[in-house]
Amino acid sequence: MTRTGRRLRGAGTALLAVGLIAGLAACTNDPLADQYREGDNKGFIAASGFEVEEIPANERTEPIEFEGVLDIGGTATSADYAGDVLVVNFWYAACAPCRVEAEQLEDAHETFEGQDVSFLGVNLYDGAEASRAFADKYGVTYPSALATEDGSIKLAFAGQTPLNAVPVTLVLDSEGRVAARIIGQLDDASILEALVRDALEEA
C-alpha cells in the first residue's frame, strides 16, 4: 500500500485485518452471492451489463475533488491521493455482485502494494458498522467512504458513473481525472490491473 493508504487506514488496520483469513474462507459460503451466480437478481440493483471503457488522456474531464467520511474513522479527500493512481469502487453490502467481485478487487489492491496506487471504496447505502463487517468478511483491506455520512462524495462522482446501478469501478489518473471505468461486476482482477498499469505508465 502507498504512504497515502497507510495514513488513511491508521488505527483501523488491525480491525480490518482480524477477519482477513476467516473472511476469505467465508466468501465461498455466501447465500446471496450464490443466489446471484445462479441468476436470481433479488435484493439489489445491478448494473445492466459489463462494460469497460478506457478514456484517452486528451478526452478526460477535470480532476474530481471529493471528501468523505471513512468507515474506519476519519476522512479522506482527493488531496490525500494527489499523485497516485486511484481506484474507486462503488458498492454496498447487500449487493450480490459486489460480494462476488470483492476478492478480485483485493487481489488487484495487493498487486500494487508499494506502488503509487491507492484504492478507495464508496459505500452508497450502509453505515460504518455494516461496511466494516463486509470488509472483515471478504478480506478487504482498503477503507471505504460512507455516502450515508457525507452525500457530497456521491455528487462529486455523479457525472462520471451511473450510481443508480452497482458495482462500478473507476480508475483515476495521477491528476485525479477518470482514466477508465468498469460498469458491472469485475470477473477477473487482471482487467483492472491492466487499466491501472496503463494509468501508471502515463505518470
C-alpha positions as CSV (number, residue, x, y, z in Angstrom):
1,M,0.0,0.0,0.0
2,T,1.2,3.5,-0.6
3,R,2.0,6.0,2.0
4,T,-1.4,7.6,1.5
5,G,-3.2,4.3,2.1
6,R,-1.2,3.7,5.3
7,R,-2.0,7.2,6.6
8,L,-5.7,6.8,5.9
9,R,-6.1,3.4,7.5
10,G,-4.2,4.3,10.6
11,A,-5.6,2.6,13.7
12,G,-8.2,0.8,11.5
13,T,-5.6,-1.6,10.0
14,A,-5.8,-4.1,12.9
15,L,-9.6,-4.0,12.9
16,L,-9.8,-4.9,9.2
17,A,-7.0,-7.4,9.3
18,V,-8.6,-9.5,12.1
19,G,-11.2,-11.0,9.8
20,L,-9.0,-11.4,6.7
21,I,-8.4,-15.2,6.9
22,A,-11.8,-16.1,8.1
23,G,-13.3,-13.7,5.6
24,L,-11.6,-15.3,2.6
25,A,-13.0,-18.6,3.6
26,A,-16.5,-17.2,4.1
27,C,-16.5,-15.9,0.5
28,T,-17.2,-19.5,-0.7
29,N,-20.3,-19.8,1.5
30,D,-22.4,-16.8,0.9
31,P,-26.1,-17.5,0.1
32,L,-26.7,-14.1,-1.5
33,A,-23.6,-14.3,-3.7
34,D,-24.6,-17.9,-4.6
35,Q,-28.1,-16.6,-5.5
36,Y,-26.6,-14.0,-7.8
37,R,-24.4,-16.6,-9.5
38,E,-27.5,-18.7,-10.2
39,G,-29.2,-15.8,-11.9
40,D,-31.6,-14.6,-9.2
41,N,-31.3,-10.8,-9.1
42,K,-33.5,-10.2,-6.0
43,G,-32.3,-7.8,-3.4
44,F,-30.1,-5.4,-5.3
45,I,-29.9,-3.1,-8.3
46,A,-27.3,-4.5,-10.6
47,A,-25.6,-2.8,-13.5
48,S,-27.2,-3.7,-16.8
49,G,-24.1,-5.3,-18.2
50,F,-20.3,-5.5,-18.0
51,E,-18.7,-2.6,-19.8
52,V,-15.0,-1.4,-19.8
53,E,-14.1,2.0,-21.1
54,E,-10.6,3.5,-21.2
55,I,-10.5,7.2,-21.8
56,P,-7.7,8.8,-23.7
57,A,-5.8,11.5,-21.8
58,N,-6.9,14.3,-24.1
59,E,-10.6,13.4,-23.6
60,R,-10.7,13.3,-19.9
61,T,-12.7,15.7,-17.8
62,E,-11.4,17.9,-15.0
63,P,-9.9,16.3,-11.8
64,I,-12.5,15.1,-9.4
65,E,-12.4,16.8,-6.0
66,F,-14.1,14.9,-3.2
67,E,-14.3,14.4,0.6
68,G,-15.8,11.6,2.5
69,V,-16.1,10.1,6.0
70,L,-14.3,6.7,6.2
71,D,-15.8,3.6,7.7
72,I,-12.6,3.1,9.8
73,G,-12.9,6.7,11.2
74,G,-11.5,9.9,9.9
75,T,-11.9,11.4,6.5
76,A,-10.4,11.1,3.0
77,T,-10.1,13.8,0.4
78,S,-8.9,13.9,-3.1
79,A,-5.9,15.8,-1.9
80,D,-4.8,12.7,0.1
81,Y,-4.4,10.8,-3.1
82,A,-2.6,13.5,-5.1
83,G,-0.1,11.9,-7.5
84,D,-1.4,8.4,-7.0
85,V,-3.5,6.4,-9.5
86,L,-6.7,5.9,-7.5
87,V,-9.2,3.0,-7.9
88,V,-12.6,4.0,-6.6
89,N,-15.2,1.2,-6.3
90,F,-18.9,1.9,-5.6
91,W,-20.7,-0.8,-3.7
92,Y,-23.0,-1.7,-0.8
93,A,-23.2,-4.8,1.4
94,A,-26.4,-6.3,0.2
95,C,-25.3,-6.1,-3.5
96,A,-24.5,-9.7,-4.5
97,P,-22.2,-8.9,-7.4
98,C,-20.3,-6.6,-5.1
99,R,-19.7,-9.6,-2.8
100,V,-18.6,-11.7,-5.8
101,E,-16.1,-9.1,-7.0
102,A,-14.6,-8.2,-3.6
103,E,-11.9,-10.8,-3.9
104,Q,-10.9,-9.6,-7.3
105,L,-10.6,-6.0,-6.1
106,E,-8.5,-7.1,-3.1
107,D,-6.3,-9.2,-5.4
108,A,-5.7,-6.1,-7.6
109,H,-5.0,-4.0,-4.5
110,E,-2.4,-6.4,-3.3
111,T,-0.8,-6.5,-6.7
112,F,0.1,-2.8,-6.5
113,E,1.4,-2.9,-2.9
114,G,4.2,-0.3,-2.5
115,Q,3.4,1.5,-5.8
116,D,1.8,4.8,-6.4
117,V,-1.6,3.3,-6.5
118,S,-4.4,3.6,-3.9
119,F,-7.8,2.0,-3.5
120,L,-11.0,3.6,-2.0
121,G,-14.4,2.1,-1.7
122,V,-17.5,4.2,-1.7
123,N,-20.3,2.6,0.2
124,L,-23.6,4.0,-1.1
125,Y,-26.1,2.8,1.5
126,D,-24.5,1.3,4.6
127,G,-23.3,2.7,7.9
128,A,-19.8,2.2,9.3
129,E,-20.6,-1.0,11.1
130,A,-22.0,-2.8,8.1
131,S,-19.3,-1.5,5.9
132,R,-16.5,-2.7,8.2
133,A,-18.3,-6.1,8.7
134,F,-18.3,-6.5,4.9
135,A,-14.6,-5.7,4.8
136,D,-13.9,-8.2,7.6
137,K,-15.9,-11.0,5.9
138,Y,-14.4,-10.6,2.4
139,G,-10.9,-9.7,3.4
140,V,-11.0,-6.1,2.0
141,T,-8.1,-4.2,3.5
142,Y,-8.6,-0.7,2.0
143,P,-11.1,1.7,3.5
144,S,-14.5,2.9,2.2
145,A,-16.1,6.3,2.3
146,L,-19.7,6.4,3.5
147,A,-22.2,8.2,1.3
148,T,-24.7,7.9,4.1
149,E,-22.4,10.1,6.3
150,D,-21.5,12.7,3.6
151,G,-23.5,12.6,0.4
152,S,-21.1,15.1,-1.3
153,I,-18.9,12.2,-2.3
154,K,-21.8,10.9,-4.5
155,L,-22.3,14.3,-6.0
156,A,-18.6,14.6,-6.8
157,F,-18.7,11.4,-8.9
158,A,-22.3,11.7,-10.2
159,G,-21.3,12.9,-13.7
160,Q,-18.8,10.1,-14.1
161,T,-20.7,7.0,-13.4
162,P,-24.3,5.6,-13.1
163,L,-24.6,5.5,-9.3
164,N,-28.1,4.0,-9.5
165,A,-26.5,0.7,-10.6
166,V,-23.6,-1.0,-8.9
167,P,-20.9,-2.2,-8.8
168,V,-19.0,0.4,-10.7
169,T,-15.2,0.9,-10.6
170,L,-13.3,4.0,-11.7
171,V,-9.6,4.4,-12.3
172,L,-8.4,8.0,-11.7
173,D,-5.1,9.0,-13.2
174,S,-2.4,10.8,-11.2
175,E,-4.1,14.1,-11.8
176,G,-7.4,12.9,-10.4
177,R,-9.2,12.5,-13.8
178,V,-11.2,9.5,-14.8
179,A,-9.0,7.4,-17.0
180,A,-11.2,4.3,-17.1
181,R,-14.5,2.9,-15.8
182,I,-15.8,-0.6,-15.3
183,I,-19.6,-0.9,-15.1
184,G,-20.7,-4.2,-13.7
185,Q,-19.1,-7.0,-11.7
186,L,-15.4,-7.4,-12.1
187,D,-14.8,-11.1,-13.0
188,D,-11.0,-11.0,-13.2
189,A,-8.5,-8.8,-11.4
190,S,-6.3,-8.8,-14.5
191,I,-8.8,-6.5,-16.3
192,L,-8.5,-3.8,-13.6
193,E,-4.8,-4.4,-13.2
194,A,-4.2,-3.6,-16.9
195,L,-6.2,-0.4,-16.6
196,V,-4.2,0.7,-13.6
197,R,-0.9,-0.1,-15.3
198,D,-1.9,2.0,-18.3
199,A,-2.6,4.9,-16.0
200,L,0.7,4.4,-14.1
201,E,2.7,4.4,-17.4
202,E,1.3,7.9,-18.1
203,A,2.6,9.4,-14.8
